[in-house]
Every structure is written in C-alpha cells, then in structure tokens.
Amino acid sequence: MSQQSQAGTPHRKFGFDNEERASRSGLYAAGRSENISGSSKGDLWSPHGLCTSPPSRGRTAPIYSSAAKDRFLPMRAPLDSMLSNYLLEAPADEQDFESTPSKQDYMNTLKESMLHLQGNEGMVLPLRSPSVKKSGAVFGSDYSLQGARGASSQGTNKRRRTTRFIPKSPDKILDAPDLVDDYYLNLLDWSKSNILAVALRQCVFLWNASTGATQKLLETSGAGNIVTSLAWGDDPTCNTLAVGTHDSQVQLWDVGSCKQIGEMSGHRSRVSSLSWNGQLVSSGSRDSAIHHYDVRAPQKQVAELHGHSQEVCGLKWSPQGTQLASGGNDNILNIWEARQNRARQTIERHTAAVKALAWCPFSHNILASGGGTADRKICLWNTSNGTCLNEVDTKSQVCAIEWSVHDKEFVSSHGFTHNQLILWRYYGAGRVQKVTELTGHQARVLHMAKSPDGTTVVSAAADETLRFWRIFGSPTRSAAKLKDEQACRSLLGVNCIR
C-alpha cells in the first residue's frame, strides 16, 4: 500500500497541477468535481488531469465570461492603413510637445477640413464598430488620405476636394491717374453686368470687363467738387449708378444712355458711402447722418438715421436686405433693422475708423468689419446677438473686405504699413486662417470690388493702379488650366482706364 501511495503520488501531483492550470485558463467548467486525493484502478492520466475515460476528440467550445474582455482586436474595415502607418512611423521631432488647447482646437479643425475626420477618427486602432450597410458589406466611416470612401449599395458619389491654384500676381493692371488718396471715400464698384466704375477726382470712368472698352460717364461741375462715392444698383438688369459728390449731392445715372436721371439732396457735407437695397439707396455723409432714398418716390428721401458723431465712411446692406451695417470715423459700428430709425446694436470694440464692412454670403448673420491704422483688426460678428466671434490683428490698416461666393473665404486689403491683400479661410464659428498674402501695390490698397462671377477681385490703391486678382477660384476652370492661363498672360502690360 505504501508503494501504491508512493506510486500514485506523482499522478495526483501532476493531476492537481494540471487541473489548477486548466481551471485558470478556463478550460474546465466551474461546477466540475475531480477526485484529487487518490486514483482508482481504472483512472487514466492525461495532460488535462485524471479522468475515468479517454477525452473526446470533438472540439469543445471554450466558455467565456460575458464581462471578461481583456483584449481589443481592431477591425480591419474602419482601419486606415496609410494613416496608421504614418502615425506609427512619424519621427519624434514632428510631435508637438508644447500642445495647448488653442493649438489642439486648430489641429482638430485642420483634421476635419482636410481629412474629413471627426472626434477620435484617424487613430492607429479605431476603437469603434464598423457600420453595416444594407448590402451586407462592411465599410469604415472615415476618409483615407486619397479621399476614397466606402460606398453604399446605391453608389452615392461624394464630392472630392481638389487643390486650387491661387495666382500670386495680378491677371491685369490698369493705370488710374488722379485716384484720390483718401481712406474715407469709396471710389470703386463692379456691376452685375460686368462693368467696372471708378472715380478719378471729378470724373467717373467705366471699363467693360467683357470687351475691354473704356468710356467717360460724367464730370462734376465746380472747382473741387470731386466724386466721393459710387455704387451700382443691385438688380442684375439695372444699369443705374449712384454717385456721391463733395457738395453733398447724390446723383443717379443711367449708364445705357449716359444720362443723369435723378438727384437727391439733404446732406450738409460730402457723401462718402453708398449702398443699395432694391429700389432703396442709402447714403452716409461727413455730417454723420444716414439717408434713405426711394428712387421711385417723388419725395425721394424717406428716412434719416442718426447713430454716429463723425463721418459715416462704411455702409453695407445685408444680401437679404433686412440689416444695414454702418461704420464711422467715431470708431462705432452700428447695426440697423430695415424700417427702423434707431440702431439695434451699437458696437464700440474698434479703436479706429470702421470703413471695411462685408456680409457673409452663406451665413445670414455673420458680418466682417475692419478698423483703421490705430486698430488694424478684423472682427467677425454674429449680428443676431451682437457677439464678437473672433478678432484678428492684421498688423496693417484694414481698408476693404470681400467675401467669396464659391468657397468659405474672404480677402482683405490693407494700407499702412504693408499695403497688401490677405486671403483668409473661414472655418465657421469665427475661426479663420491666413491662406496667402498678395503684394504688388506700392501704396495703401484703399478699395476693392468683386466680379459678377465671383472669381476675381479688383483692388485700387493710392499708387494710382487697378490690379485684378483671380483668387476666389473658378466654377468652370481646373487648377491646371488656371495655372497655364496665368503663365500665358503673365505680362499683360499696363493699360490706362481713361
């Protein structure tokens, strides 16, 4: 018996060790009982411990606890292999060890706009379940670096983002002698019928952008009675041009017949800003007042607004015609409701004259404003509640702002001290990023106007030149074609507008 005990001891020892190891690996059910104190005559030893019968050759499914999830196996469907490979092999010096909340917000915005990724997308191992389409195929929900995306069974085509060529030199340069160097005037406008109007001291000249023809529209009478502002009617078929003069008059001209069809008075000083809203033309003057004129009424003046203490140098109706923004030399920005004679909002954030005003074409209540030399800032406003969404220091006097209608971008023109144009990318909620700077003018860029197709901006500077910049993209031309066109006409020469 002692020999049998001694002989059985190794079996019991091995059986106990293997059973303990098996129970730890989950191969035995919790309720199974084994005789580990001794062995009977028919017991057989196996790597799984003592058993009374040979183990079955059939595979037994392992028993897992529903709460035990100690490993994560990434799904291949939502995995972006190229992006993951880059994140794994990126050198250490490319990492940002000085990350701040503002930098992180910027990187998230850049990732969303360039890679179409949001939240935790773009990780090496995406911790999420794949989305199952109706067709039964499994696709990821994020874009790869090539811009490809899993398509549904219906084959929906997503718009692909393409690289846009931005010329750094102007398409055309026109000489504009006697252009008055005065920050508070507005001497340039481009009609929806593709005719550019520019005021040169006491004359107004028209340049047809379709044919290249130039004609003189008018010349004011009286010594020193220069043209101080002009604005085209906003009706696409309208050939009416409003002209403000130094002797406080607002003239209406029919460009088709080259005849004056009306004149409005009421201001006590020069008319430095004009803006149309349908059949209503509004004028801002050095006398600090804003007048509304209905061109159809016998008594054309229908309202007079008072909200500034100095010259009203900026005036712009919103595209919907429901709000009017006015900026003055008193550093005040006012927001007016249509048919109201009192400013709904009076903003005093700028520290210099507010001349540059532009309404966002794709967001009704977004307004961009720019301040003069002592301010140098562009502010983006939500005019529904008067909130400043963002403020950008441009380091230069802000003279004019124009929004793009093709992309979420706008361009600003500047005076002292850099005399440049800056193209900005707008990401929403007030977030902007500088895209590029355009140089070439030798003096401050006082005025800007946008072509009717929305692709070209013309700038007028105190160096007495007009420069045409095709920077807002083209709905019909590709980047390669634009680059070829730019190379072909890189030297157009300088033409005189008169």
C-alpha positions as MATLAB code, in Angstrom:
seq = 'MSQQSQAGTPHRKFGFDNEERASRSGLYAAGRSENISGSSKGDLWSPHGLCTSPPSRGRTAPIYSSAAKDRFLPMRAPLDSMLSNYLLEAPADEQDFESTPSKQDYMNTLKESMLHLQGNEGMVLPLRSPSVKKSGAVFGSDYSLQGARGASSQGTNKRRRTTRFIPKSPDKILDAPDLVDDYYLNLLDWSKSNILAVALRQCVFLWNASTGATQKLLETSGAGNIVTSLAWGDDPTCNTLAVGTHDSQVQLWDVGSCKQIGEMSGHRSRVSSLSWNGQLVSSGSRDSAIHHYDVRAPQKQVAELHGHSQEVCGLKWSPQGTQLASGGNDNILNIWEARQNRARQTIERHTAAVKALAWCPFSHNILASGGGTADRKICLWNTSNGTCLNEVDTKSQVCAIEWSVHDKEFVSSHGFTHNQLILWRYYGAGRVQKVTELTGHQARVLHMAKSPDGTTVVSAAADETLRFWRIFGSPTRSAAKLKDEQACRSLLGVNCIR';
ca = [
       0.000    0.000    0.000;
       2.807    2.316    0.767;
       4.305    1.571   -2.617;
       0.969    2.210   -4.311;
       0.682    5.502   -2.400;
       4.108    6.472   -3.387;
       3.462    5.462   -6.941;
       0.186    7.358   -7.022;
       1.543   10.499   -5.532;
       3.146   11.801   -8.742;
      -0.125   11.176  -10.587;
      -2.067   13.108   -8.008;
       0.516   15.861   -8.013;
       0.570   16.165  -11.787;
      -3.218   15.944  -11.894;
      -3.593   18.718   -9.329;
      -1.138   20.994  -11.090;
      -2.725   20.464  -14.482;
      -6.213   20.893  -13.108;
      -5.243   24.117  -11.418;
      -3.636   25.326  -14.629;
      -6.676   24.223  -16.631;
      -9.082   25.931  -14.280;
      -7.081   29.173  -14.618;
      -7.252   29.023  -18.423;
     -10.994   28.471  -18.399;
     -10.999   25.015  -19.976;
     -12.977   23.442  -17.093;
     -16.472   24.439  -16.107;
     -16.833   25.841  -12.622;
     -19.157   23.054  -11.441;
     -16.917   20.050  -12.350;
     -15.603   17.920   -9.434;
     -12.489   15.708   -9.535;
     -11.014   13.147   -7.055;
      -7.574   14.549   -6.398;
      -6.892   12.670   -3.136;
      -6.415    9.296   -4.813;
      -6.923    7.364   -8.007;
      -8.900    4.226   -8.773;
      -7.688    1.307  -10.792;
      -9.386    2.426  -13.983;
      -8.219    6.025  -13.819;
      -6.079    7.223  -16.693;
      -3.668   10.096  -16.654;
      -3.853   12.727  -19.345;
      -2.370   16.160  -19.825;
      -5.717   17.508  -18.623;
      -5.585   15.639  -15.298;
      -7.105   12.403  -14.085;
     -10.140   11.101  -15.905;
     -12.070    7.856  -15.933;
     -12.462    7.780  -19.716;
     -10.436    8.970  -22.684;
     -11.161   12.533  -23.721;
     -13.498   13.111  -26.626;
     -11.863   14.050  -29.921;
     -14.563   16.606  -30.674;
     -13.630   20.283  -30.087;
     -15.304   21.784  -27.064;
     -16.125   25.481  -27.337;
     -14.351   27.410  -24.582;
     -16.534   29.118  -22.034;
     -16.008   32.887  -21.850;
     -17.457   35.257  -19.344;
     -19.573   37.987  -20.907;
     -17.894   40.526  -18.639;
     -14.332   39.397  -19.389;
     -12.977   41.495  -22.247;
      -9.272   41.692  -21.630;
      -8.226   42.194  -25.243;
      -9.183   44.548  -28.107;
      -8.989   43.160  -31.616;
      -9.129   46.075  -34.093;
     -11.454   45.766  -37.048;
      -9.805   45.989  -40.435;
     -12.818   47.580  -42.121;
     -12.634   51.010  -40.432;
      -8.818   50.914  -40.251;
      -6.999   53.456  -42.414;
      -3.751   51.629  -43.078;
      -1.895   54.542  -44.667;
      -2.750   56.986  -41.892;
      -1.963   54.391  -39.227;
       1.390   53.635  -40.834;
       2.236   57.332  -40.848;
       1.261   57.741  -37.188;
       3.433   54.769  -36.211;
       6.497   55.757  -38.254;
       6.346   59.553  -37.809;
       9.651   60.840  -36.365;
       9.625   62.177  -32.845;
      10.502   65.709  -33.906;
       7.201   66.009  -35.727;
       5.277   65.713  -32.487;
       4.114   68.833  -30.743;
       5.380   68.769  -27.181;
       4.068   72.257  -26.486;
       0.428   71.474  -27.188;
      -2.063   73.993  -25.880;
      -5.877   73.986  -26.015;
      -5.822   76.554  -28.819;
      -3.311   74.514  -30.813;
      -5.362   71.375  -30.240;
      -8.516   73.142  -31.468;
      -6.653   74.303  -34.549;
      -5.328   70.785  -35.275;
      -8.827   69.315  -34.848;
     -10.242   71.915  -37.226;
      -7.486   71.214  -39.761;
      -8.100   67.462  -39.489;
     -11.838   67.879  -40.015;
     -11.423   70.132  -43.044;
      -8.582   68.249  -44.783;
      -9.190   64.589  -43.867;
     -12.919   64.769  -43.109;
     -12.226   63.128  -39.742;
     -14.000   63.970  -36.518;
     -13.515   63.117  -32.863;
     -11.337   60.013  -32.419;
     -11.292   59.149  -36.108;
      -7.869   58.804  -37.630;
      -6.448   56.736  -34.736;
      -3.990   53.904  -35.358;
      -6.510   51.372  -33.981;
     -10.033   52.780  -34.349;
     -11.995   51.750  -31.261;
     -15.438   51.502  -32.791;
     -17.702   49.033  -34.501;
     -17.991   49.063  -38.283;
     -21.130   50.415  -39.850;
     -23.179   47.777  -41.661;
     -24.772   48.836  -44.924;
     -27.961   47.390  -46.346;
     -25.983   45.422  -48.871;
     -24.288   43.500  -46.081;
     -20.840   44.925  -46.814;
     -18.851   46.491  -44.023;
     -17.182   49.853  -44.583;
     -15.410   52.393  -42.444;
     -16.891   55.799  -41.874;
     -13.763   57.886  -42.402;
     -11.882   59.069  -45.451;
      -8.497   57.723  -46.371;
      -5.649   60.003  -47.418;
      -6.584   59.566  -51.090;
     -10.082   60.886  -50.351;
     -11.663   57.468  -51.024;
     -14.623   56.310  -49.033;
     -16.636   53.162  -48.785;
     -19.677   53.476  -50.996;
     -23.111   52.150  -50.223;
     -25.011   49.780  -52.465;
     -26.610   52.774  -54.182;
     -23.155   54.059  -55.188;
     -23.503   57.564  -53.803;
     -20.738   59.810  -55.112;
     -19.122   62.184  -52.638;
     -17.667   65.499  -53.749;
     -13.900   65.230  -53.909;
     -11.791   68.112  -52.658;
      -9.341   69.361  -55.242;
      -6.323   71.610  -54.982;
      -6.981   75.170  -56.081;
      -4.304   77.272  -57.753;
      -4.026   80.766  -56.274;
      -2.094   83.176  -58.526;
       0.377   85.401  -56.677;
       0.429   88.036  -59.420;
      -2.456   90.021  -60.931;
      -4.167   88.998  -64.163;
      -4.304   92.575  -65.378;
      -3.132   96.031  -64.325;
      -4.865   99.277  -65.268;
      -3.457  102.722  -64.731;
      -5.816  105.016  -62.789;
      -4.330  108.522  -62.703;
      -5.725  111.053  -60.226;
      -7.253  108.428  -57.959;
      -7.845  110.342  -54.721;
      -5.806  109.079  -51.769;
      -8.490  109.343  -49.071;
      -9.235  106.462  -46.704;
     -12.833  107.589  -46.029;
     -14.052  107.537  -49.656;
     -15.491  104.649  -51.686;
     -14.483  105.107  -55.326;
     -14.780  101.648  -56.921;
     -17.633   99.253  -57.754;
     -18.251   96.363  -60.194;
     -21.747   95.880  -61.613;
     -23.575   92.599  -62.198;
     -23.488   93.398  -65.913;
     -19.666   93.227  -65.777;
     -18.900   96.955  -65.931;
     -16.353   98.455  -63.567;
     -16.879  102.038  -62.390;
     -14.038  104.069  -60.895;
     -13.973  107.701  -59.786;
     -10.914  109.780  -60.702;
     -11.256  113.143  -58.977;
     -14.214  114.888  -60.709;
     -14.797  112.178  -63.344;
     -16.313  108.703  -63.385;
     -14.988  106.211  -65.925;
     -16.494  102.884  -66.968;
     -14.474   99.868  -68.045;
     -16.307   96.987  -69.731;
     -14.590   93.821  -68.496;
     -16.124   91.754  -71.316;
     -14.862   93.908  -74.200;
     -12.100   95.981  -72.583;
     -13.740   99.212  -73.773;
     -13.449  102.345  -71.644;
     -15.752  105.349  -71.582;
     -16.187  108.502  -69.553;
     -19.586  108.679  -67.889;
     -19.595  112.064  -66.165;
     -17.624  115.013  -64.859;
     -18.886  117.112  -61.962;
     -19.090  120.877  -62.159;
     -17.495  123.314  -59.726;
     -13.919  123.578  -58.542;
     -13.010  120.896  -56.016;
     -16.321  119.063  -56.365;
     -14.745  115.609  -56.558;
     -16.651  112.336  -56.692;
     -16.566  110.853  -53.194;
     -18.532  107.608  -53.561;
     -20.334  105.411  -56.078;
     -22.417  102.220  -56.058;
     -24.225  100.132  -58.674;
     -27.862   99.117  -58.272;
     -28.121   95.518  -57.058;
     -30.680   94.455  -59.687;
     -28.916   92.240  -62.292;
     -30.656   94.112  -65.128;
     -30.133   97.511  -63.517;
     -27.846   99.982  -65.307;
     -28.231  102.663  -62.660;
     -25.178  104.072  -60.922;
     -25.461  106.185  -57.761;
     -22.750  108.828  -57.401;
     -21.994  110.820  -54.257;
     -20.206  114.151  -54.549;
     -18.238  116.527  -52.367;
     -21.031  119.125  -52.477;
     -23.390  116.716  -50.614;
     -25.420  115.537  -53.640;
     -26.411  112.006  -54.642;
     -26.809  111.642  -58.407;
     -28.454  108.784  -60.329;
     -27.078  107.942  -63.785;
     -28.415  105.643  -66.484;
     -25.304  104.024  -67.903;
     -27.071  102.747  -71.030;
     -27.945  106.257  -72.194;
     -25.156  108.036  -70.269;
     -27.690  110.461  -68.822;
     -28.433  111.694  -65.324;
     -31.903  110.557  -64.277;
     -32.136  111.932  -60.756;
     -30.514  113.914  -57.972;
     -31.122  113.748  -54.225;
     -30.113  116.313  -51.653;
     -30.384  116.619  -47.896;
     -26.879  116.081  -46.590;
     -24.857  119.017  -45.317;
     -21.434  117.662  -46.277;
     -19.784  115.228  -48.681;
     -21.374  111.833  -49.310;
     -18.644  109.299  -48.603;
     -20.558  105.967  -48.697;
     -23.472  104.446  -50.648;
     -25.330  101.124  -50.556;
     -28.379   99.781  -52.437;
     -31.266   97.655  -51.173;
     -33.624   97.024  -54.085;
     -35.114  100.388  -55.054;
     -33.735  101.997  -51.901;
     -30.329  103.671  -51.910;
     -28.714  104.651  -48.594;
     -26.037  107.313  -48.216;
     -23.599  108.111  -45.425;
     -22.085  111.548  -45.064;
     -19.479  113.545  -43.224;
     -22.386  115.228  -41.424;
     -22.697  111.879  -39.509;
     -26.208  111.170  -40.878;
     -27.537  108.285  -42.988;
     -30.293  108.976  -45.519;
     -32.603  106.504  -47.248;
     -33.846  107.443  -50.712;
     -36.591  105.623  -52.621;
     -35.770  106.221  -56.274;
     -39.425  105.642  -57.262;
     -40.956  108.213  -54.914;
     -41.464  111.886  -55.885;
     -40.054  112.922  -52.497;
     -37.151  110.543  -52.616;
     -35.859  110.871  -49.060;
     -37.877  108.512  -46.893;
     -35.783  108.272  -43.700;
     -32.870  109.833  -41.831;
     -30.804  107.872  -39.301;
     -28.599  109.272  -36.548;
     -26.189  106.963  -34.750;
     -22.738  108.406  -35.418;
     -20.951  111.517  -34.248;
     -18.465  111.701  -37.138;
     -18.234  110.806  -40.819;
     -20.010  107.638  -41.954;
     -17.339  106.015  -44.138;
     -18.682  102.438  -44.273;
     -22.200  101.408  -45.302;
     -23.444   97.968  -46.383;
     -26.871   96.319  -46.670;
     -27.070   92.589  -45.986;
     -27.823   90.338  -49.015;
     -31.314   89.664  -47.617;
     -31.999   93.393  -47.235;
     -33.024   93.061  -43.592;
     -29.978   94.616  -41.882;
     -27.786   97.639  -42.532;
     -24.253   97.946  -41.141;
     -22.673  101.375  -40.802;
     -19.171  102.293  -39.682;
     -17.881  105.714  -38.806;
     -14.808  107.748  -38.031;
     -16.033  107.740  -34.419;
     -14.888  104.059  -34.194;
     -18.518  102.887  -33.884;
     -20.187  100.044  -35.756;
     -23.992  100.215  -35.866;
     -26.431   97.502  -36.942;
     -29.803   98.791  -38.151;
     -33.011   96.911  -38.864;
     -34.868   97.709  -42.065;
     -37.653  100.270  -41.485;
     -36.232  101.204  -38.073;
     -34.773  104.620  -37.282;
     -32.824  103.520  -34.208;
     -29.730  101.296  -34.197;
     -30.471   97.825  -32.863;
     -26.828   97.334  -31.846;
     -24.067   99.872  -31.218;
     -20.616   98.269  -31.064;
     -17.568  100.137  -29.797;
     -14.910   97.428  -29.983;
     -12.772   99.001  -32.724;
     -10.261  101.679  -31.767;
     -10.104  103.412  -35.164;
     -12.419  104.321  -38.047;
     -14.588  101.436  -39.276;
     -14.706  101.512  -43.068;
     -14.335   97.869  -44.200;
     -17.696   96.067  -43.946;
     -18.786   92.825  -45.647;
     -21.700   90.456  -45.028;
     -21.085   86.709  -45.257;
     -22.966   85.307  -48.304;
     -23.557   81.833  -46.820;
     -24.429   82.758  -43.211;
     -27.063   85.456  -42.859;
     -25.989   86.973  -39.547;
     -22.199   86.978  -39.974;
     -20.554   90.352  -40.580;
     -16.854   91.133  -41.028;
     -15.586   94.588  -40.070;
     -12.140   96.158  -40.215;
     -10.560   99.052  -38.366;
      -8.121  101.767  -39.364;
      -4.479  102.404  -38.580;
      -4.816  102.570  -34.793;
      -6.906   99.383  -34.718;
      -5.691   97.102  -37.554;
      -8.117   94.334  -36.590;
     -10.735   92.307  -38.453;
     -13.711   91.335  -36.289;
     -16.329   88.719  -37.115;
     -19.743   89.387  -35.612;
     -22.939   87.471  -35.030;
     -25.367   90.325  -35.602;
     -28.324   88.419  -34.188;
     -26.966   88.939  -30.661;
     -24.005   91.296  -31.163;
     -21.393   88.697  -30.187;
     -17.826   89.063  -31.442;
     -16.909   85.606  -32.746;
     -13.264   86.380  -33.404;
     -10.781   89.220  -33.618;
      -7.665   89.044  -35.813;
      -4.794   91.512  -35.656;
      -3.669   92.049  -39.271;
      -0.757   94.388  -38.395;
      -1.996   96.817  -41.067;
      -4.751   99.333  -41.652;
      -7.863   97.463  -42.908;
      -9.370   99.258  -45.921;
     -11.814   96.790  -47.513;
     -13.167   93.232  -47.230;
     -14.779   90.987  -49.870;
     -16.279   87.508  -49.348;
     -16.068   84.656  -51.845;
     -19.287   83.081  -53.111;
     -17.576   79.828  -54.194;
     -15.604   78.926  -51.063;
     -15.679   79.859  -47.399;
     -13.054   82.553  -47.823;
     -12.687   86.306  -47.792;
      -9.985   88.749  -48.827;
      -8.957   91.938  -47.067;
      -6.993   94.900  -48.421;
      -4.614   96.878  -46.267;
      -2.797  100.161  -46.005;
      -0.077  101.198  -43.620;
       2.253   99.517  -43.158;
       2.334   96.611  -45.644;
      -0.041   97.637  -48.480;
      -1.044   94.037  -49.208;
      -4.068   91.825  -49.792;
      -4.648   88.845  -47.485;
      -6.728   85.788  -48.372;
      -8.400   84.159  -45.356;
     -10.034   80.769  -44.937;
     -13.207   80.771  -42.821;
     -13.935   77.583  -40.837;
     -17.140   78.695  -39.156;
     -17.901   79.981  -35.667;
     -15.492   82.860  -36.270;
     -12.410   80.700  -36.854;
     -10.153   81.970  -39.641;
      -6.725   81.129  -41.025;
      -4.481   83.153  -43.297;
      -4.039   81.427  -46.669;
      -1.671   83.759  -48.508;
      -0.636   87.379  -48.965;
      -0.698   89.209  -52.296;
       1.735   92.038  -52.816;
       2.477   94.402  -55.673;
       0.847   97.706  -54.779;
       3.242  100.449  -53.782;
       0.763  102.360  -51.606;
      -2.222  101.548  -49.427;
      -4.946   99.458  -51.090;
      -7.972  101.673  -50.472;
     -10.787   99.946  -52.401;
     -11.865   96.516  -53.633;
     -14.692   95.162  -55.773;
     -15.715   91.662  -56.863;
     -16.542   90.467  -60.378;
     -20.125   89.282  -61.079;
     -18.987   85.650  -61.496;
     -17.299   85.811  -58.083;
     -13.853   84.685  -59.232;
     -11.890   87.941  -59.500;
     -11.238   90.834  -57.152;
     -10.032   94.237  -58.353;
      -8.046   96.429  -55.988;
      -7.494  100.172  -56.282;
      -4.561  101.728  -54.452;
      -3.073  105.127  -53.803;
      -0.310  104.228  -56.282;
      -2.957  105.004  -58.955;
      -3.234  101.463  -60.301;
      -6.020   98.873  -60.509;
      -4.959   95.236  -60.171;
      -7.158   92.240  -60.982;
      -6.613   89.110  -58.869;
      -8.243   85.784  -59.759;
      -8.028   84.323  -56.262;
     -11.528   83.086  -55.485;
     -11.396   80.018  -57.700;
     -13.421   79.302  -60.795;
     -16.520   77.143  -61.162;
     -15.508   76.027  -64.657;
     -11.691   76.043  -64.809;
      -9.429   73.471  -63.220;
      -6.298   74.323  -61.246;
      -4.060   73.154  -64.102;
      -5.883   75.301  -66.665;
      -5.732   78.355  -64.409;
      -2.010   77.832  -63.947;
      -1.496   77.615  -67.725;
      -3.580   80.758  -68.303;
      -1.596   82.613  -65.665;
       1.682   81.655  -67.342;
       0.417   82.744  -70.773;
      -0.663   86.209  -69.671;
       1.955   86.913  -67.013;
       2.974   90.076  -68.872;
      -0.208   91.830  -69.976;
       1.277   95.277  -69.766;
      -0.326   98.285  -68.159;
      -3.387   99.868  -69.748;
      -4.897  103.185  -68.807;
      -8.526  103.228  -67.749;
      -9.061  106.616  -69.373;
];
